[in-house]
Amino acid sequence: MTANDVAAALARGIRSVAPVASIELFPIADGGEGTVEMLLTRGFSPRTVSVSGPLGTPVDATFAMNGTLAVIEMSSAAGLSLLPGDGPNIESALASSTYGVGELIRYAIDSGATRIVVGLGGSASTDGGAGALEALGARIVNANGQPVDRGGKGLTQATHLDLEHLDNRLSHVDFVLACDVDNPLYGPHGSAYIYAPQKGADSSTVELLDGALKRWAGIVSTACGADHSHASGAGAAGGLAMGLAAILNTTMRSGIDVLLDASGFRDVLLGADLVIVGEGSLDQQSLRGKGPIGVARVATSMGVRVVAVAGRSLITSGQASQAGISTIYTLTQLESDESRSMADAARLLEQTGGQIARDSLADTQQSHSAGLDKVVSSATDAVRDIPNGASLAVGGFGLCGIPSVLIDALLETGTSDLEVFSNNCGVDDWGLGILLDARRIRRMVSSYVGENKEFARQYLQGELEVELTPQGTLAERMRAGGCGIPAFYTPAGVGTQIADGGLPWKYTPSGEVSLSSPAKETRTFNGRDYVMEEAIVADFALVRAWKGDRHGNLVFRQSSRNFNPLAAMCGAITIAEVEHLVEPGELDPDMIHTPGVFVQRVVALNQTQANSKRIERRTVQPRDTDTDTDKERG
């Protein structure tokens, strides 16, 4: 049964007990095969093109597009399922290439993509991404200056990587590598030793491929000036992860996290009482971050209860609870014979759906009002599930209304590779400045640098990508994101690099511009030119309020109102630290700036935390002694 079939059977069972239940079917993938198919059911559009298969034979590959976001499955161009005949063998293990993946990337850019997600999984190749780079314009040559053969075997003859003719559009594209393995490129735990045997390699072939990847790592390191071969996940998809990460603007993220973000899963969860996840066998491998566990993690972070349905379960109730699953329903509870269970799976799933309705939905409805209490015990608990690579909207204006307690807690969790939307970036030793100093921020979208010298240094030395945007535009982009408006037109920036493109977003260490802003769409209305700005929707938002109640209704004071309410609106999950926590009903409705519908978690500050506030610049006016003396005499 497909994921759609399983979900439909469970839904039929639930409706047999609760006919008016509102049910959303949401079959998922985790970044591997099935990813594009999943996104095509969530509003993405298909693009089908002809590319080189793993052994060079043309194949039709489909990727998904939504605006300027493209999602590619590397397996659609270089997957095991594309190998001819009886499947993988020694010859295919040595010759399979990722050239078609590079062609897919080119086609995605041709289609207007400025952000490309590459799902790493199901690979037939062990070429370290060499084929993909070649398709993007790189040359890989031997000692005689001649191109080497494609595939892992060809790397044994490689001596030089020439990037002179690399497609220059790549510098304007952000790449996300969706991956759920942590293997390095080479070595006992590397790509060849762990994955090449399932691609047809015998022991001697594994040894040859491992040596080829080690050789390739040195060549790439020489070409780009950094060694990426030992990074976590570098060996994913036969080393494709390392090849792309070394040369392109990439971020590595969990496959399931990427897909849940791209498909709008958090939006679907709003108002849900229960999430049901499914797995053929719930086991130790499942606990390592496969789809159902990733879904459970996100759902529980938003206060939604999760149950699991599985053919069988090999994990304990304690392990399930730790993973965010409250109850496990197995088909073996209804039919102990595995073969009969599989043959009659649809009927058993319908029975299970009915049982879930009886056991869970009534209890959920009774406790729903209690679930309105959004207070979390500590700031650490509130931010614990913010993953690496997340986008973050942060409130505050200058140093007014900075959610400093939540930022401190986020620093302690070790979360990194963040993209942050905020008016500014604090100062060197406070607010977002401490995340900058710890190298936790990959990209900033803000309106000014302010008093933060480290912000300026990292930007100018090429350590930080920065998109500077007019202050009013930044505010409206956040507001639009919170209102569900994808984009809007504004006259701010027309006739400048903001509209025309070319603003430096990132420098090289030598001071050259390595990434600049693209041109934006402009239109004329009533004789005046306007530029289109896209809305900001962040994975999480951190804000600080003067007062708040347990339902998440917030009140801000004075300057802190400038960006905190907007940041709260544009976060998929908004976390508020409040100086004064009150009970529901105590706030005057006319004084509430942010309704609780925008807020998922509330952290009550103690008196010391509430009183901890900074002044960005203290000035003292010189005293006029003579004038004061005259006044005293008068």
Secondary structure as UniProt FT lines:
FT   HELIX           3..17
FT   TURN            19..20
FT   TURN            33..34
FT   HELIX           35..40
FT   TURN            41..43
FT   STRAND          45..52
FT   TURN            54..55
FT   STRAND          58..66
FT   TURN            67..68
FT   STRAND          69..73
FT   HELIX           75..78
FT   HELIX           80..82
FT   TURN            85..86
FT   HELIX           90..95
FT   HELIX           99..110
FT   TURN            111..112
FT   STRAND          115..119
FT   TURN            128..129
FT   HELIX           130..135
FT   TURN            136..137
FT   STRAND          139..141
FT   TURN            143..144
FT   HELIX           153..157
FT   STRAND          160..162
FT   TURN            164..165
FT   HELIX           168..172
FT   STRAND          174..178
FT   TURN            188..189
FT   HELIX           191..195
FT   HELIX           196..199
FT   HELIX           203..224
FT   TURN            229..230
FT   TURN            232..235
FT   HELIX           236..247
FT   STRAND          250..253
FT   HELIX           255..262
FT   TURN            263..264
FT   HELIX           265..269
FT   TURN            270..271
FT   STRAND          274..282
FT   TURN            284..285
FT   HELIX           286..288
FT   HELIX           291..301
FT   TURN            302..303
FT   STRAND          305..313
FT   HELIX           317..322
FT   TURN            323..324
FT   STRAND          327..330
FT   HELIX           331..333
FT   HELIX           338..343
FT   HELIX           345..356
FT   HELIX           357..361
FT   HELIX           362..367
FT   TURN            368..369
FT   HELIX           370..372
FT   HELIX           379..383
FT   TURN            384..385
FT   TURN            388..389
FT   STRAND          391..394
FT   TURN            398..399
FT   HELIX           404..413
FT   STRAND          418..421
FT   TURN            428..429
FT   HELIX           432..437
FT   TURN            438..439
FT   STRAND          441..446
FT   TURN            450..451
FT   HELIX           453..460
FT   TURN            461..462
FT   STRAND          465..468
FT   HELIX           471..483
FT   STRAND          487..490
FT   TURN            492..495
FT   HELIX           497..500
FT   STRAND          504..507
FT   TURN            509..510
FT   STRAND          513..516
FT   STRAND          522..525
FT   TURN            526..527
FT   STRAND          528..534
FT   STRAND          538..549
FT   TURN            550..551
FT   STRAND          554..555
FT   HELIX           558..561
FT   TURN            562..563
FT   HELIX           564..570
FT   STRAND          571..582
FT   TURN            584..585
FT   HELIX           589..591
FT   HELIX           596..598
FT   STRAND          601..604
FT   HELIX           607..611
FT   HELIX           625..633
//
